[in-house]
Amino acid sequence: MRFEQFPLRTLALACAVMLGFSAKAASVSFAWNPSPDPRIARYEIWFAANWESFEVRNVGLATAYTLTDLSPGQTYYVLVCSVDILGNR
């Protein structure tokens, strides 16, 4: 998915967590608090090694995720977005 389809400002406002980190290992785990909004249908993890192209993973209603196959020393950007029943972020 090309990132320019979703302007950074729009995603940053719609997403619960936005992280930038340098990988120290081949995987990283993180967790977040669930949204209190009963209309939330799923969470999405958006991640990339640059701001141009994010990969999106649908994690359902899980509130934890592990990114794997990371390259140690590489900087990654991660956003956790909630998506409601209408598909709105």
Residue pairs with C-beta under 8 A, 6 or more apart in sequence:
1 53
1 54
1 55
1 56
2 52
2 53
3 48
3 51
3 52
3 53
3 54
4 52
8 51
10 89
11 18
11 46
11 79
11 81
11 89
12 18
12 79
14 81
14 82
14 89
15 46
15 79
15 80
15 81
15 82
15 89
16 32
16 35
16 80
16 81
16 82
17 30
17 32
17 78
17 79
17 80
18 77
18 78
18 79
19 30
19 77
19 78
19 79
20 75
20 76
20 77
20 78
21 28
21 75
21 76
21 78
22 73
22 74
22 75
22 76
23 70
23 71
23 72
23 73
23 74
23 75
23 76
24 72
25 70
25 72
26 68
26 69
26 70
26 71
26 72
27 66
27 67
27 68
27 69
27 70
28 66
28 67
28 70
28 76
29 64
29 65
29 66
29 67
30 64
30 65
30 78
30 80
31 63
31 64
31 65
32 43
32 63
32 64
32 80
33 63
34 40
34 61
34 63
35 82
37 82
37 84
39 84
39 85
39 86
40 61
40 82
40 83
40 84
40 85
41 61
41 83
41 84
41 85
42 58
42 59
42 60
42 61
42 82
42 83
43 58
43 59
43 60
43 61
43 62
43 63
43 80
43 81
43 82
43 83
44 56
44 57
44 58
44 59
44 80
44 81
44 83
44 89
45 56
45 57
45 59
45 65
45 67
45 78
45 79
45 80
46 54
46 55
46 56
46 78
46 79
46 80
46 81
47 54
47 55
47 57
47 67
47 76
47 77
47 78
47 79
48 54
48 55
48 76
48 77
49 71
49 74
49 75
49 76
49 77
50 77
51 77
54 77
54 79
57 65
59 65
65 80
67 76
67 78
70 76
81 89
82 89
83 89
